[in-house]
Amino acid sequence: MTSKERAQLIKEAAKMTPIFRFGKSGISPEFTKAVSEALEARELIKLDVLKNCDDDPKELAGIVSERTGSHIVQIIGRKIVLYKANKDMKKRKYLV
């Protein structure tokens, strides 16, 4: 991913609200599956790390990114933005 592509995704993510939240339970297989399905449907998602979660947001982002095959676009504070391009070129919303 180039810096221009990343900048475009960051701009798009600024308008979004987080659709998943990490809590005390951390990352379960069900959580990973739900994030993966959301990435397939939306391509770009934002996650929130709650204050009661003791894990580091950077570590959580790395684990989820690895398990879902997505790219980490941005980590600011307790917010994580992930991107995974849609396999079907016709359905791609970002980075066409």
C-alpha positions as a Markdown table, in Angstrom:
| # | Residue | x | y | z |
|---|---|---|---|---|
| 1 | Met | 0.0 | 0.0 | 0.0 |
| 2 | Thr | 1.4 | 3.3 | -1.0 |
| 3 | Ser | 1.3 | 6.5 | 1.1 |
| 4 | Lys | -1.2 | 8.1 | -1.2 |
| 5 | Glu | -3.5 | 5.1 | -0.9 |
| 6 | Arg | -3.1 | 5.1 | 2.8 |
| 7 | Ala | -3.9 | 8.8 | 2.9 |
| 8 | Gln | -7.1 | 8.2 | 0.9 |
| 9 | Leu | -8.2 | 5.4 | 3.2 |
| 10 | Ile | -7.5 | 7.6 | 6.3 |
| 11 | Lys | -9.6 | 10.3 | 4.8 |
| 12 | Glu | -12.5 | 7.9 | 4.3 |
| 13 | Ala | -12.1 | 6.4 | 7.7 |
| 14 | Ala | -12.4 | 9.8 | 9.4 |
| 15 | Lys | -16.1 | 9.8 | 8.6 |
| 16 | Met | -16.7 | 6.4 | 10.0 |
| 17 | Thr | -17.7 | 5.3 | 13.5 |
| 18 | Pro | -16.3 | 2.1 | 15.0 |
| 19 | Ile | -18.3 | -1.0 | 14.3 |
| 20 | Phe | -16.4 | -3.3 | 16.7 |
| 21 | Arg | -15.0 | -2.9 | 20.2 |
| 22 | Phe | -12.3 | -4.8 | 22.0 |
| 23 | Gly | -13.1 | -5.4 | 25.6 |
| 24 | Lys | -11.9 | -7.5 | 28.5 |
| 25 | Ser | -12.3 | -10.7 | 26.5 |
| 26 | Gly | -9.8 | -9.7 | 23.9 |
| 27 | Ile | -9.8 | -11.5 | 20.6 |
| 28 | Ser | -11.9 | -14.7 | 20.3 |
| 29 | Pro | -12.3 | -16.8 | 17.2 |
| 30 | Glu | -15.9 | -15.5 | 16.9 |
| 31 | Phe | -14.7 | -11.9 | 17.1 |
| 32 | Thr | -12.1 | -12.6 | 14.4 |
| 33 | Lys | -14.7 | -14.2 | 12.2 |
| 34 | Ala | -17.1 | -11.2 | 12.6 |
| 35 | Val | -14.3 | -8.8 | 11.7 |
| 36 | Ser | -13.4 | -10.8 | 8.6 |
| 37 | Glu | -17.0 | -10.9 | 7.4 |
| 38 | Ala | -17.3 | -7.1 | 8.0 |
| 39 | Leu | -14.1 | -6.6 | 5.9 |
| 40 | Glu | -15.5 | -8.7 | 3.1 |
| 41 | Ala | -18.7 | -6.6 | 3.1 |
| 42 | Arg | -17.2 | -3.1 | 3.7 |
| 43 | Glu | -13.5 | -3.3 | 2.9 |
| 44 | Leu | -12.7 | -0.5 | 5.4 |
| 45 | Ile | -13.6 | -0.7 | 9.0 |
| 46 | Lys | -12.8 | 1.1 | 12.3 |
| 47 | Leu | -12.4 | -0.7 | 15.6 |
| 48 | Asp | -12.4 | 0.8 | 19.1 |
| 49 | Val | -10.3 | -0.5 | 22.1 |
| 50 | Leu | -12.3 | 0.1 | 25.3 |
| 51 | Lys | -10.5 | 1.4 | 28.4 |
| 52 | Asn | -11.2 | -1.8 | 30.3 |
| 53 | Cys | -9.1 | -3.8 | 27.7 |
| 54 | Asp | -5.5 | -4.2 | 29.1 |
| 55 | Asp | -4.0 | -5.1 | 25.8 |
| 56 | Asp | -2.0 | -2.7 | 23.6 |
| 57 | Pro | -3.9 | -1.4 | 20.6 |
| 58 | Lys | -0.9 | -2.0 | 18.3 |
| 59 | Glu | -0.6 | -5.6 | 19.4 |
| 60 | Leu | -4.4 | -6.1 | 18.9 |
| 61 | Ala | -4.3 | -4.5 | 15.5 |
| 62 | Gly | -1.4 | -6.8 | 14.5 |
| 63 | Ile | -3.1 | -9.9 | 15.6 |
| 64 | Val | -6.4 | -9.1 | 13.9 |
| 65 | Ser | -4.7 | -7.9 | 10.8 |
| 66 | Glu | -2.7 | -11.2 | 10.6 |
| 67 | Arg | -5.8 | -13.4 | 11.2 |
| 68 | Thr | -8.0 | -11.6 | 8.7 |
| 69 | Gly | -5.4 | -10.9 | 6.0 |
| 70 | Ser | -6.1 | -7.2 | 6.1 |
| 71 | His | -3.8 | -4.1 | 6.2 |
| 72 | Ile | -3.5 | -1.8 | 9.2 |
| 73 | Val | -4.3 | 1.7 | 7.8 |
| 74 | Gln | -4.0 | 3.7 | 11.0 |
| 75 | Ile | -3.8 | 3.4 | 14.8 |
| 76 | Ile | -4.6 | 6.5 | 16.7 |
| 77 | Gly | -4.9 | 6.2 | 20.4 |
| 78 | Arg | -7.5 | 3.5 | 20.9 |
| 79 | Lys | -8.9 | 3.5 | 17.4 |
| 80 | Ile | -7.8 | 1.0 | 14.7 |
| 81 | Val | -8.6 | 1.2 | 11.0 |
| 82 | Leu | -8.3 | -1.9 | 8.9 |
| 83 | Tyr | -8.5 | -2.4 | 5.1 |
| 84 | Lys | -9.0 | -5.5 | 3.0 |
| 85 | Ala | -9.6 | -5.1 | -0.8 |
| 86 | Asn | -12.7 | -6.9 | -2.1 |
| 87 | Lys | -11.7 | -9.9 | -4.4 |
| 88 | Asp | -14.3 | -8.7 | -7.0 |
| 89 | Met | -12.9 | -5.7 | -8.8 |
| 90 | Lys | -16.5 | -4.5 | -9.6 |
| 91 | Lys | -17.5 | -4.4 | -6.0 |
| 92 | Arg | -14.5 | -2.4 | -4.7 |
| 93 | Lys | -15.3 | 0.9 | -3.1 |
| 94 | Tyr | -11.8 | 2.1 | -2.3 |
| 95 | Leu | -8.6 | 2.1 | -4.2 |
| 96 | Val | -10.2 | 1.1 | -7.5 |
